[in-house]
């Protein structure tokens, strides 16, 4: 099971990536052994937090989502995570030749999945959906995600650290563009009436 390698990767990234490099897994295995479980954390925590506690901005009263609205958003959130991991893996695979690497698509998806782990794990703070708490918790997770990316690319792709740095920077840019595209898509959906329904 890939999920058993998480502690080693998070505590000692370079050694963890070396171990993962030896794990020959298919895309299906990556999803069944890791991604489908980790991707549940943010949507489930968000569902509970937004329906039971409510979002709070500043000193205003908390605003809760209706169960039906939160359920739809949570399901879409979960699917978006699953698609995003594959899309970033596909992007890594597409760019690999430029940097002298020739990985399989499964290796690229594995890199994307394990790199995203800190962000998925920190999704648990959505149980308490207060903006500043989520922001303060998310910053270190984002920083560690970037660190995992920069240490993992040279090892998993089998390239030099110099090329790995450039490759990682390209992957980071690709990820940011994908995130902005997801935000735009969300705004478009809200414009068509698929926005959240609030209750007080």
C-alpha positions in Angstrom: 0.0 0.0 0.0 1.3 3.4 -1.0 -0.3 5.1 2.0 2.1 3.4 4.4 5.0 5.5 2.8 3.4 8.8 3.9 5.2 9.1 7.3 8.6 8.3 5.8 8.1 10.9 3.1 6.8 13.6 5.4 9.6 13.0 8.0 12.5 12.5 5.7 11.5 13.6 2.1 14.7 12.6 0.3 14.8 9.1 1.7 11.0 8.8 1.2 11.2 9.8 -2.4 14.0 7.2 -3.0 11.8 4.5 -1.5 8.8 5.6 -3.6 11.0 5.6 -6.7 11.3 1.8 -6.3 7.5 1.3 -6.0 6.3 0.5 -9.5 2.6 1.3 -9.4 -0.1 1.8 -12.0 -2.4 4.9 -12.0 -5.2 2.7 -10.7 -3.0 1.6 -7.8 -2.1 5.2 -7.0 -5.7 6.1 -6.7 -6.9 3.0 -4.9 -4.0 2.9 -2.4 -3.6 6.6 -1.7 -5.5 9.3 -3.5 -9.1 8.3 -2.9 -8.5 8.2 0.8 -6.5 11.5 1.2 -8.9 13.3 -1.1 -11.8 12.6 1.3 -10.3 14.6 4.1 -11.0 18.2 2.9 -14.5 17.6 1.6 -15.7 15.7 4.7 -14.1 18.3 7.0 -15.6 21.1 4.9 -19.0 19.5 4.9 -19.1 19.2 8.7 -17.6 22.6 9.3 -19.9 24.5 6.9 -23.1 22.8 8.1 -22.5 22.5 11.8 -20.2 25.3 12.8 -20.4 27.8 9.9 -18.0 30.1 8.2 -17.1 33.2 10.1 -15.5 36.3 8.7 -14.3 38.7 11.3 -16.7 39.3 14.2 -19.9 38.5 12.2 -22.3 35.7 13.0 -21.3 32.4 11.5 -23.0 31.5 8.2 -23.9 27.9 7.6 -24.7 26.0 4.4 -27.8 23.9 4.0 -27.1 20.2 4.1 -28.2 19.8 0.5 -26.0 22.6 -0.8 -23.0 21.5 1.3 -23.4 17.9 0.0 -23.3 18.9 -3.6 -20.3 21.2 -3.0 -18.5 18.4 -1.1 -19.0 15.8 -3.8 -17.8 18.3 -6.5 -14.9 19.2 -4.2 -13.9 15.6 -4.0 -14.2 15.0 -7.7 -12.1 18.2 -8.4 -9.3 16.9 -6.2 -9.3 13.5 -8.0 -9.2 15.2 -11.4 -6.6 17.8 -10.3 -4.1 15.1 -9.2 -4.4 13.4 -12.5 -4.3 16.7 -14.4 -1.1 17.8 -12.7 0.4 14.3 -13.2 -0.5 14.6 -16.9 1.1 18.0 -17.0 4.3 16.6 -15.4 4.3 13.8 -18.0 3.8 16.3 -20.9 6.8 18.5 -19.7 9.2 15.7 -18.8 11.0 15.4 -22.2 11.9 19.1 -22.1 13.9 18.4 -18.9 15.6 15.2 -20.0 13.2 12.8 -18.2 11.2 10.0 -19.5 8.8 8.8 -16.8 5.6 6.9 -17.2 2.3 8.6 -16.7 1.8 6.5 -13.5 5.1 7.8 -12.0 4.0 11.4 -12.8 0.6 10.8 -11.1 2.4 9.3 -8.1 4.6 12.4 -7.9 1.6 14.7 -8.0 -0.3 12.7 -5.4 2.5 12.6 -2.8 3.4 16.2 -3.4 -0.2 17.3 -2.7 -0.3 15.3 0.6 0.4 18.2 3.0 -2.4 20.2 1.5 -4.8 17.3 1.6 -4.0 16.4 5.2 -4.3 20.0 6.4 -7.8 20.0 4.9 -8.9 18.7 8.3 -8.8 22.3 9.7 -11.9 22.9 7.6 -13.7 21.3 10.5 -13.4 24.8 12.1 -14.0 27.1 9.1 -12.7 30.4 10.4 -10.8 32.2 7.6 -7.7 33.2 9.6 -7.3 29.7 11.2 -7.5 28.1 7.8 -5.1 30.6 6.3 -2.5 30.2 9.1 -2.7 26.4 8.9 -2.6 26.4 5.1 0.6 28.4 4.7 3.0 25.9 6.2 1.2 23.1 4.4 1.6 25.0 1.1 5.3 25.6 1.9 5.9 21.9 2.6 4.1 20.9 -0.5 6.5 23.1 -2.6 9.4 21.6 -0.7 8.3 18.1 -1.5 7.9 19.0 -5.1 11.4 20.4 -5.4 13.0 17.5 -3.6 10.9 14.8 -5.3 11.2 15.9 -9.0 14.9 15.2 -9.4 14.7 11.9 -7.6 11.6 10.4 -9.2 12.4 11.8 -12.6 16.0 10.7 -12.5 17.5 14.0 -13.5 20.1 16.4 -12.0 19.1 18.8 -9.2 19.7 21.8 -11.6 17.2 20.4 -14.2 15.0 19.3 -11.3 14.8 22.8 -10.0 13.7 24.2 -13.4 11.3 21.3 -13.9 9.8 21.8 -10.4 9.3 25.5 -11.2 7.5 24.7 -14.4 5.2 22.2 -12.5 4.5 24.8 -9.8 3.5 27.3 -12.5 1.3 24.7 -14.1 -0.4 23.9 -10.8 -1.1 27.6 -10.1 -2.6 28.1 -13.6 -4.8 25.0 -13.0 -5.9 26.4 -9.6 -6.9 29.7 -11.2 -8.8 27.9 -13.9 -10.7 25.9 -11.2 -11.6 29.2 -9.5 -12.9 30.7 -12.8 -14.9 27.5 -13.4 -16.4 27.8 -9.9 -17.4 31.4 -10.4 -19.0 30.4 -13.8 -21.0 27.7 -12.0 -22.1 30.1 -9.3 -23.3 32.5 -12.1 -25.5 29.7 -13.5 -27.2 29.2 -10.1 -25.0 26.4 -8.6 -23.8 28.6 -5.7 -24.1 27.7 -2.1 -27.3 28.1 -0.2 -26.9 29.6 3.3 -28.9 29.3 6.4 -28.6 31.1 9.7 
